[in-house]
Amino acid sequence: MEFLEILANQMATAIDNAILLQKLERANLELTRAYDATLEAGPELWNCATGKPKGTAGGLPK
């Protein structure tokens, strides 16, 4: 009987780990997509020569 309890606990742990891995992979994908979107929008938002947003002479608007 003790063997079955240990086996059941191991199976429950494996299932929990699989769920956590799925959540981690989903979060990683979302972050990767957000990062890629930021890179794509970058040239439109930033002046590459000065590193300042377009339309600002001395840095960020106050």
N, C-alpha and C positions, 0 to 999 in steps of 0.2 A: 504494500500500500504506500509506503514512503517513497518508493521508486516512482510511482504514478504521480504523486504530489510534486516531486522534484521535476519530473518531465513536464507536467502541466505548467509549473512556474517558468521553466525554460521556454516553453512555447509562448506563453504570455509575454515574456520579455522579448522574444524574437518578433512577435507581432507589433509590440510597442515600438521597437527599433525600426521596423519597416515603415510604420506610420511617420515616425520622426524623420526618417530619411526622405520620404516623399515630401513632407513639408519643407525640409531644408532645400531640396532640389527645386521646388516651386518658388521659394523665396529667392534663391540664387538666380533663377530664370527671370523673375520680375526685376531684380536689381540689374541684371545684365541688360535687359531691354531698356530700363530707365537710363542707364549709363550710355548705351548706344544712342538713344534719343538725344541726350545731352550733347554728345559729340557731334551729331548731325546738326543740331541747332546752333552750336557754337559759333561758326563763321557768321551767321546772321546776327548774332547778339554781341559779338566782341570784335573789336578792331584788332586784327592780328599783329599789326605793326606796333601798337602802343599798349596792347593788353587792357585797354579801357573800353567800356561799352560805347557803341556808336552814338554820336550826338552829344558826347560830353567832352569838354575841353580839358578839364583838370581832374578827372577821376569820376567817381560816382556822384550823382546829384545829391544835394543836401536837402 
